[in-house]
Amino acid sequence: MLKREKYLNQLIAGKDLNLIKVITGVRRSGKSTLLLQYKDYLMKEKVAEKDIIYMNFESAEWYDIKNYKDLYNFIKQKNTNKKRKYILLDEVQNVESWEKAVNSMLVDLDVDIYITGSNAYLLSSELTTLLAGRVLTIKIFPFSFKEFLNAYPFREEENKFDKFDKYLKFGGMPMICNMNDNEELIMNYINDLKEVVLKKDVINRNNIKDVIFLDNLIKYMASVIGNLTTPHAIAEFMKKNGSAITNETVDSYLKMLENAYFLYRVPRYELKGKQLLKTQGKYYFVDNGLKNIIDGISSYDSGSSYENLIYMELLRRGYEVYVGQYNTLEIDFIAIKPDEKIYYQVARSIMDENVEEREKRSLLAINDNCKKVILTMDNVSKKQLDGIDVVNIIDFLLQL
């Protein structure tokens, strides 16, 4: 079991703060494992096991706890001594109005609370209002390439390019690292995972009736990764292919997919006017394996796959990410932290002079001193083009 130090350290840093620690991320990305690793940490820190209450609400053990009253009363009954209780609630969204119980526990009991969930409703406006200022959010993602290298059972003869190829094809869902490098098994698992996420976190949660449209929408989104689009453009495409659907319906379905952490929307930022643009944006999948199972595994080695990979890596590294626009030129990603801004272009190769010129043009047009980078699969080493860093994608993923 790979210890995910980054996330674990965030939990440790939040220990005993009067905040509810909320771990969110797509289903099966490692939230439950992280919570159990934190439980192990607490026990090593001499917290008695009876003072750690771990509940996984996808287990039949807790089916009797259906609403906030059941949850609150159960925890209160466990509060039999004067020791602080560490409450670990896994997939808590399965309990009706769970946030009321959590809020009451925080007020009435001596507890330190940690919760996980597989959709963004955990961070809804209602919860934010109820628990205003008392939430610490930890966003967990599928394995990075570095984590994948440490967990996947590679053959001895495989080099870093072979290993990267598998990461590009299979993605980074933790469970695939336990499947003995069996491609058929891995692909079956990823397909099943796609179905589970859609059924539990999209269809059932939102009472979706038009499942066929949802399936067509997901296939379309996988085919337009890296392209600017809008709900209107998607609806027009669907109408041409026989689906009488409105812009509002498309927008609603996309938001449902975002709330399930299945898709991520990247807004467009106008650099010259320094403003976010409401129209058009790009969409990326949370994991390349999920994208490939939808778009077709034969097209996994494509420009859109590299772009998807880089976007998710920037999120892992804690950047706020936008699609950039400067006049008519487009910048793939603007990655921002409070003290840093980096511009990225992503290209499978820039060996063709026309491609190199195109990728350079957008970055050179930006008149500031922020770092500018072209990421490519070309074999480069500390190369610069007119002040622009050119970095191999594999090397980039292995940084830090």
VOGU-3710 file (C-alpha; in Angstrom, 3 decimals, decimal comma):
1> mlkrekylnq> 0,000/0,000/0,000  1,654/3,200/-1,210  1,747/5,855/1,502  0,640/9,132/-0,036  2,855/11,388/2,020  1,653/14,689/0,570  -1,977/14,119/1,509  -1,138/12,398/4,776  1,010/15,332/5,841  -1,865/17,694/5,127
11> liagkdlnli> -4,075/15,672/7,468  -1,361/15,580/10,110  -0,926/19,353/9,854  -4,666/19,765/10,457  -4,785/17,434/13,469  -6,676/18,881/16,450  -7,467/22,114/14,661  -11,082/23,087/15,283  -11,851/22,448/11,608  -13,631/19,679/9,748
21> kvitgvrrsg> -11,119/18,043/7,439  -12,875/17,290/4,127  -11,153/14,854/1,737  -12,695/14,995/-1,729  -11,946/13,369/-5,061  -13,258/11,009/-7,689  -14,447/7,609/-6,514  -11,629/5,052/-5,932  -8,852/7,622/-6,093  -7,551/6,581/-2,670
31> kstlllqykd> -9,635/8,502/-0,125  -10,507/5,468/1,997  -6,909/4,253/1,963  -5,716/7,690/3,025  -8,202/7,755/5,899  -7,010/4,335/7,087  -3,384/5,459/6,816  -4,280/8,427/9,002  -5,921/6,071/11,484  -2,647/4,121/11,640
41> ylmkekvaek> -0,802/7,393/12,245  -3,113/8,268/15,147  -2,522/4,885/16,760  1,251/5,308/16,407  0,792/8,644/18,166  -0,680/6,708/21,109  -4,313/7,556/20,451  -6,292/4,602/21,850  -8,213/2,623/19,236  -11,451/3,074/21,218
51> diiymnfesa> -11,028/6,841/20,774  -10,890/6,507/16,972  -14,312/6,033/15,371  -13,959/4,943/11,737  -17,151/4,435/9,715  -17,300/3,565/6,006  -20,839/4,242/4,838  -20,471/2,018/1,796  -20,212/-0,947/4,173  -23,326/-2,880/5,235
61> ewydiknykd> -22,088/-2,503/8,816  -23,499/1,035/8,858  -26,715/0,610/6,830  -28,788/1,307/9,957  -27,382/4,830/10,140  -29,592/6,528/7,593  -29,768/10,156/8,688  -28,060/12,830/10,779  -29,939/11,905/13,949  -28,764/8,278/13,759
71> lynfikqknt> -25,178/9,425/13,149  -25,156/12,017/15,932  -26,680/9,660/18,501  -24,227/6,870/17,617  -21,199/9,134/18,059  -22,603/10,634/21,250  -23,047/7,164/22,763  -19,396/6,425/22,005  -18,337/9,549/23,890  -18,156/7,697/27,210
81> nkkrkyilld> -14,896/9,033/28,594  -13,237/12,417/28,737  -10,797/11,632/25,938  -11,033/13,444/22,626  -12,597/11,323/19,896  -11,218/11,202/16,350  -14,157/10,775/13,981  -13,331/9,338/10,534  -16,398/9,240/8,267  -15,864/7,634/4,846
91> evqnveswek> -18,289/8,427/1,960  -20,419/10,400/4,393  -22,741/11,708/1,661  -24,636/8,400/1,981  -26,089/9,664/5,275  -29,061/12,006/4,837  -28,335/15,563/6,058  -25,017/14,384/7,511  -23,760/17,978/7,754  -26,219/18,663/10,596
101> avnsmlvdld> -24,691/15,837/12,626  -21,160/17,024/11,931  -22,022/20,578/12,909  -23,658/19,418/16,160  -20,720/17,169/17,037  -18,350/20,071/16,571  -20,440/22,182/18,942  -21,406/19,588/21,579  -18,540/17,097/21,779  -14,751/17,017/22,099
111> vdiyitgsna> -14,024/15,633/18,636  -11,662/15,984/15,689  -13,616/15,226/12,505  -12,427/13,894/9,124  -14,821/13,136/6,274  -14,516/11,884/2,701  -16,871/12,009/-0,233  -16,925/11,383/-3,970  -18,724/14,484/-5,136  -18,544/18,234/-4,818
121> yllsselttl> -21,839/18,438/-2,938  -19,672/18,020/0,153  -18,556/21,578/-0,496  -21,971/22,902/-1,488  -23,124/26,366/-0,545  -25,450/24,874/2,082  -22,567/23,139/3,829  -20,348/26,190/3,515  -23,062/28,284/5,158  -23,646/25,794/7,974
131> lagrvltiki> -19,958/25,240/8,677  -18,724/28,693/7,690  -14,992/29,066/8,258  -14,645/25,629/9,828  -13,693/23,464/6,838  -10,202/22,443/5,670  -10,406/20,889/2,197  -7,923/18,306/0,917  -8,355/17,389/-2,754  -7,058/13,949/-3,665
141> fpfsfkefln> -6,280/12,854/-7,222  -5,355/9,553/-8,908  -1,661/8,624/-8,789  0,867/11,014/-10,248  3,483/9,467/-12,530  5,977/9,430/-9,641  3,483/7,566/-7,449  2,669/5,213/-10,332  6,371/4,374/-10,704  6,519/3,400/-7,028
151> aypfreeenk> 3,366/1,289/-7,042  3,035/-0,455/-10,431  4,548/-3,974/-10,904  6,788/-3,222/-13,883  8,932/-5,867/-15,502  12,661/-5,585/-14,872  13,504/-4,834/-18,506  11,111/-1,876/-18,841  12,715/1,568/-19,120  11,176/4,910/-18,138
161> fdkfdkylkf> 9,629/5,342/-21,591  7,888/1,956/-21,353  6,669/2,860/-17,874  5,399/6,239/-18,991  3,578/4,611/-21,900  1,616/2,464/-19,455  0,789/5,500/-17,337  -0,399/7,366/-20,432  -2,570/4,400/-21,448  -3,892/3,121/-18,110
171> ggmpmicnmn> -3,969/6,297/-16,046  -3,286/6,443/-12,331  -6,191/4,842/-10,487  -4,524/3,144/-7,493  -6,257/-0,237/-7,877  -4,731/-0,964/-11,294  -1,340/-1,308/-9,598  -2,632/-4,525/-7,969  -3,549/-6,255/-11,238  -0,234/-7,880/-12,162
181> dneelimnyi> 0,229/-5,813/-15,323  -2,745/-7,595/-16,924  -4,040/-5,184/-19,579  -7,374/-6,941/-20,108  -8,065/-6,929/-16,374  -7,039/-3,286/-16,062  -9,259/-2,160/-18,929  -12,236/-4,092/-17,555  -11,686/-2,455/-14,183  -11,448/1,072/-15,628
191> ndlkevvlkk> -14,633/0,502/-17,629  -16,419/-0,777/-14,514  -15,153/2,228/-12,554  -16,534/4,569/-15,211  -19,934/2,889/-14,899  -19,905/3,043/-11,088  -18,991/6,742/-10,983  -21,654/7,617/-13,541  -24,349/5,508/-11,907  -23,742/6,442/-8,262
201> dvinrnnikd> -22,431/10,002/-8,463  -24,180/11,293/-11,575  -27,267/9,288/-12,605  -28,647/8,221/-9,216  -27,704/11,364/-7,365  -29,306/13,644/-9,952  -32,176/11,322/-10,914  -31,114/11,417/-14,571  -33,600/9,878/-16,980  -31,851/10,391/-20,311
211> vifldnliky> -28,910/8,051/-19,776  -28,352/7,673/-23,513  -27,735/11,403/-23,874  -25,334/11,338/-20,918  -23,375/8,544/-22,600  -23,252/10,446/-25,902  -22,186/13,619/-24,114  -19,278/11,880/-22,380  -18,093/10,381/-25,663  -18,254/13,779/-27,303
221> masvignltt> -16,327/15,439/-24,465  -13,574/12,818/-24,765  -13,268/13,632/-28,469  -12,855/17,411/-27,959  -10,261/17,533/-25,181  -8,033/20,534/-25,694  -10,638/22,370/-27,775  -12,563/25,418/-26,630  -16,274/24,734/-26,439  -19,552/25,903/-24,921
231> phaiaefmkk> -22,836/24,238/-23,932  -24,385/25,933/-26,983  -21,805/24,425/-29,365  -22,274/21,004/-27,792  -26,068/21,233/-28,034  -25,835/22,233/-31,712  -23,583/19,242/-32,429  -25,971/16,919/-30,600  -28,974/18,275/-32,531  -27,229/17,522/-35,820
241> ngsaitnetv> -26,826/13,956/-34,580  -30,450/13,488/-33,592  -30,603/14,700/-29,957  -33,099/17,506/-29,397  -31,391/18,990/-26,359  -31,168/22,526/-24,961  -28,099/24,537/-23,949  -29,402/24,535/-20,378  -29,628/20,748/-20,303  -26,086/20,370/-21,629
251> dsylkmlena> -24,828/22,864/-19,045  -26,668/21,003/-16,281  -25,214/17,617/-17,291  -21,693/19,042/-17,511  -22,015/20,457/-13,993  -23,143/17,049/-12,737  -20,037/15,465/-14,258  -17,877/18,161/-12,673  -19,507/17,608/-9,289  -18,611/13,916/-9,547
261> yflyrvprye> -14,968/14,939/-10,236  -15,259/13,096/-13,543  -14,720/16,180/-15,705  -12,926/19,448/-14,982  -13,793/22,696/-16,703  -10,920/25,148/-17,300  -12,067/28,766/-17,747  -10,506/31,111/-20,277  -8,488/34,124/-19,137  -7,891/37,160/-21,333
271> lkgkqllktq> -4,343/38,280/-20,602  -4,552/41,647/-22,305  -7,733/42,713/-20,522  -6,877/40,744/-17,370  -10,328/39,226/-17,032  -12,042/35,854/-17,019  -14,159/35,191/-20,082  -17,548/33,630/-19,453  -17,833/32,128/-22,925  -15,897/29,054/-23,955
281> gkyyfvdngl> -13,606/26,880/-21,908  -11,859/23,540/-22,109  -12,735/20,274/-20,399  -10,424/17,534/-19,165  -10,964/14,125/-17,584  -9,782/13,368/-14,056  -7,736/10,424/-15,326  -6,272/9,404/-18,686  -7,395/5,819/-18,206  -11,024/6,949/-17,974
291> kniidgissy> -10,582/9,210/-20,987  -9,038/6,385/-23,016  -11,735/3,855/-22,157  -14,316/6,333/-23,481  -12,443/7,735/-26,478  -10,914/4,428/-27,568  -7,728/2,902/-26,237  -6,096/2,963/-29,680  -5,890/6,779/-29,547  -4,223/7,016/-26,135
301> dsgssyenli> -0,929/8,354/-27,577  -2,296/11,663/-28,808  -1,838/15,374/-28,214  -5,064/15,534/-26,227  -3,802/12,777/-23,919  -0,637/14,718/-23,105  -2,634/17,878/-22,508  -5,033/16,034/-20,207  -2,084/14,579/-18,299  -0,387/17,957/-17,819
311> ymellrrgye> -3,570/19,675/-16,683  -4,159/17,117/-13,925  -0,506/17,299/-12,865  -0,740/21,068/-12,467  -3,784/20,598/-10,231  -1,861/18,038/-8,153  0,899/20,592/-7,667  -1,579/23,061/-6,263  -1,889/25,493/-9,146  -4,988/27,389/-10,165
321> vyvgqyntle> -5,171/26,709/-13,888  -6,666/28,697/-16,771  -6,660/28,572/-20,547  -4,910/31,738/-21,715  -5,862/34,081/-24,516  -3,807/36,994/-25,835  -5,603/38,734/-28,698  -6,207/35,847/-31,130  -3,447/33,649/-29,693  -4,087/30,802/-27,268
331> idfiaikpde> -1,925/29,589/-24,387  -2,665/26,035/-23,288  -2,322/26,690/-19,558  -1,676/29,562/-17,179  -0,640/27,998/-13,855  -0,952/30,356/-10,901  0,018/30,313/-7,240  0,054/33,379/-4,947  3,757/33,931/-5,642  4,136/32,352/-9,077
341> kiyyqvarsi> 2,762/32,367/-12,613  3,911/30,022/-15,382  2,723/29,784/-19,003  2,681/26,332/-20,605  2,304/25,078/-24,139  1,947/21,311/-24,609  2,924/19,618/-27,893  3,695/15,986/-28,632  6,611/17,168/-30,756  8,031/20,464/-31,973
351> mdenveerek> 10,537/18,956/-34,387  8,491/20,377/-37,261  9,515/24,030/-37,710  5,928/25,136/-38,251  4,821/23,523/-34,997  7,756/25,038/-33,124  6,934/28,475/-34,496  3,261/28,125/-33,574  3,991/27,095/-29,992  6,569/29,862/-29,551
361> rsllaindnc> 4,366/32,554/-31,039  1,746/32,456/-28,298  4,305/32,573/-25,490  6,512/35,268/-27,029  3,504/37,532/-27,468  3,095/37,779/-23,689  4,975/40,830/-22,496  5,901/39,954/-18,920  8,763/38,301/-17,049  6,907/35,186/-15,933
371> kkviltmdnv> 8,315/31,771/-16,798  7,309/30,324/-20,171  7,580/26,607/-20,934  6,969/24,280/-23,869  6,367/20,675/-22,787  7,051/18,033/-25,417  7,914/14,367/-25,805  11,005/15,343/-27,810  14,362/14,355/-26,344  15,545/17,689/-24,937
381> skkqldgidv> 17,933/18,635/-22,162  18,054/22,150/-20,661  17,030/23,547/-24,024  15,756/27,065/-24,584  14,134/28,704/-27,583  14,197/32,518/-27,501  14,071/32,495/-23,703  11,377/29,791/-23,539  12,238/26,622/-21,596  11,673/23,418/-23,556
391> vniidfllql> 11,157/20,467/-21,197  10,517/16,799/-21,869  7,110/15,762/-20,483  8,490/12,745/-18,627  11,190/14,874/-17,013  8,546/17,429/-16,051  6,413/14,766/-14,387  9,429/13,555/-12,416  10,278/17,019/-11,074  9,761/17,869/-7,387
//
